[in-house]
Amino acid sequence: MAKPTRIIAIVNQKGGVGKTTTTINLAAALTLRAKKVLLIDMDPQGNAATGLGIPRASRDVTVYDVFADEISMSEATMESSVEGLSIVPSHMDLAGLELELGDRAGRTTILQRALAAQDGVYDYVLIDCPPSLNLLTVNALTAARSVIVPLQCEFFALEGLSQLLQTVEMAKANINPQLVIDGVIMTMYDQRNRLSAQVAADVRKHLGRAVFKTIIPRNVRIAEAPSFGKPVLQYAPNCSGSKAYRALADEMLSRHARAIKK
């Protein structure tokens, strides 16, 4: 029998923290470890597909259709240029989905039901959540087994983190008792900046082992890669950013392997 698919929501209600970049590159790094991965873009901005080189004109069926018309997830899935990585692209109409669905019964479990038919097809499903704690994020937390929180190494990093962690705990208590936090990943770390080191130290002091040892550096190759429609692991495989995302994938896989043994 195929192993159950591990579904991970990449969540932070603050924008500009490297959430989509982390989702794309963690997914690409997992394929290098022989994992079959599905990326679901739940952000109405639709940047994940752009970062994988998929033009908007070719996104005929999207995750919006999964929610609005309840088509199957497989019908909305596209192959990317990364071997082993598929994507369900987003659409700007997702921004109005909460009003569109109104108080429809089961509206918080649409994604969970859609993914049920995909169980075992992929090793990992990574959900790129929107930068807000709305219905789309609640759907992701309902469907997911675990959460990864990208956190930018800047002054306001800890602001809002407690609210996000409380939201995750509420989701666990009320709708998804199996939900756990895989970890917090520090992003955009500038080793020349004393503030980055101080923020990283403060986060580790507050959250301890919940923080991944791997830190994603501020790296020009990471910033350039989306404009070429590639993950940084394809665009510049030997840069510090690529090495960091490979290390993150290995650390996450190691954590999951240890959890299975317990």
N, C-alpha and C positions, 0 to 999 in steps of 0.2 A: 504493500500500500504506500501511496505517496505521503510524505510527511506533511502535517498541517502547515499552511502558509502563515508566516509571521507578519502581522500587519502593524506598521509603526506610523504614528502621526507625528509629523515634524511641526511643532507648534510654538508660536510666540505672537502675542497680540500687538507687539511693537513692530513696525516696519523697518526695513533697512538693517536687519541684524544678520543677514546672510542665510536666511531660511531656505529660499529657493536654490541658492548656490549650493548649500549643504545637501539638500535633497538630491539634486542632479548628480553631484560628485560622489556622494555616498552610494547612490544607486550604481553609478559607473564603477566605483571601486569594488562593490560586491560582485559585479559580473566578472571581475578579474580573479575572484575567488570561486569561480565556477557556480555562482548563484544565478538563478533565473529571477528577474526582478520586474515588477510592474510599478510604474510611477503614476499616481493619480494627482492631477493638478486641480486643486479645489480653490485656487486663488483666481478671482475674476480677471485679474490682469493678464493671465495666461503666459507668464514668462518662462515657465518650465519647458514648454514645447519649443519656444523660441530658442532657449538655451541648448536644445537638442537639434536645432536646425530644421524644425518643421514649420513651414510657412503657414500663416493664418488661412490663406486661401484653400489649403488642403485639409483643413480641420472640419470636415463635413459633419461628423457626428462627435459630440463632446460629452463631458460629464454632466452638462446641463440637461441633455436629453435623457440621461439616466435618471435624473431627479424629476424632471418635468413630465416625461412621457413613460418613465420606468422601462426603458429598453434595457437589454442585457448589457453587462459590463463588457463582454467580449465584442459586441457590436460597435462599441465606442473606442476600442483599443487599437492603437497604431504601433507599428514597429519603428524603432528609432535607428539611427546609424550605428549605435553601440550594440554589438552582438550580445544577445541575452537580456536586453533592456527594452521593454515595451512601455507605452505611455497612453493614458487617457487624458486628452487635452482639455483645457478649460474654455470658457466662453464668457464674454462680458455680461451676458444676461444673468449669470449667476448672482450678480450684485443685487438684483431685485427678486431673487428666488424666495426669500423669507416672506415677503408680502404676497408673492404669487401662490405659495402653498397655503398661506393663511393658517387655519387650525386643522388642516387635513390630518386625519388619523394616521399614526405611524410615521409622521414626517421626520422624526429624529432617528429612525432606523432604516431609512431608504438605502443608505450606503452599505450598511451591514447586510441587508437582504441581497443587494446586488453582488456583494463580494462572496456571499455564501456559495454561489455556484462556481467560484474560482478557487475554492479551497483545495490546495494540493497541486494546482496548476503552476504556481510560482513558489519560489522559496521565500521571497520577501515582497511585500507590498508597502511602498513608501507613499504617504499622503502629504502633499505640500499644502498646508492649511493657509487660509487667508489671514492677514494681520489684524484679526479681531476675534472676539469670543462670541460668534454668532451661530446661527443654525448650522451652517456648513461645518464649523469647528466641532459643534456638538455631535454631528453625524460622524465626524472622523473619530472623536473620542469614544463614541458608542461602538464603532466597528473595530477599533484598534485593540491590540493586545498590550502595546506599550507606547511610550511617548519619548521623543527626544526634543530638548529645548535648546536651540541655538541662542547664545547670549553674547552680545557685542562687548568687547573690552573697552567700554567707555563709561563716563561718570554716571549716567543714568541707568546703567545695566541692571542694577538691583531693583530699581523702581518698577513696579508692575509685576516683578517675578513672583512675589508672594501671592498676588491676586491670581496669577496663572496657576500656581501650584494648588491654591485653594479650589480653583475650577476643576482641576484634574481630580482632586480628592472628592469633590462633590459628584463628579461623573462616576467615580469608582463606587461611591456610597449609594447612588441612586439609579444608575443605568448600566454600569459595566463593572461588576465586582472583580473581574480579572485584570483590570487595567493597572499597569505599573509604570514607573518612570525609569526608562533605560538609562538616562543621564542627561546632564547639561553639558553642552559643548561650547567652549569659549571660542569666539570667532573674531577675525579682524585684529589679531594681536600684533602690536608693533613693538618689537623688542628694543627699539630706540627710545620709546616713550615710557617714562617711569610710571605714568598713570595706568598703562595697560597691565604692568606687573602688579600694581596695587589693587586694581579691580579683580584680577585673577586670584590674588591672595585672599581678598575679602570674600569672594564667591566660595572658594574652597573652605574658608573658615566657617561659613554659614551652612554649607551643604555637604562638606566632607566627601565621602566616597561616591556621592551621587554625581559628582563632576568627573567627566572623562579626563584621563591623564593627557590625552592628545589635545593640542591647541592648534587651531587653524590660524596661520599667520596672515597679516595683511600683505598681499602679494599681487603684483601688477599682472601676472599671467592669469590669476583667477579672475581679475576684473576684465581682462581682454577676451577671455574664452567665449562668453556668450555672444559677442558680436561676430564670432566666426561659426556660431551654431554648434559648438562642441563643448563637452565637459573639459575641464582643465586637464584631466588625465589623458585625453586624446590630443589636446592642443599643445600642451607642454608637459609631457609625462615625467620629466626629470626635475621639474621646478619644485620649490619647497612646498607650494600649495598641494601639488599632486602627491608628494610624499606624505603630507599630513593627512589627506583624505584616505589614502591607503592604510595608514596607521589607525585612523578612526574606524575603518571597516574591520580591521583585524581585532581592535580592542572590543568593538561591539560583538563580534562573533565569539570572542573568548568569553565575554560576559554571558552570552546566551548559552554557550556550552557548559559553563559552570552552573548556571541555573538549572539546566536539565539534569545534571548529576545529583543535585540536592534532593 
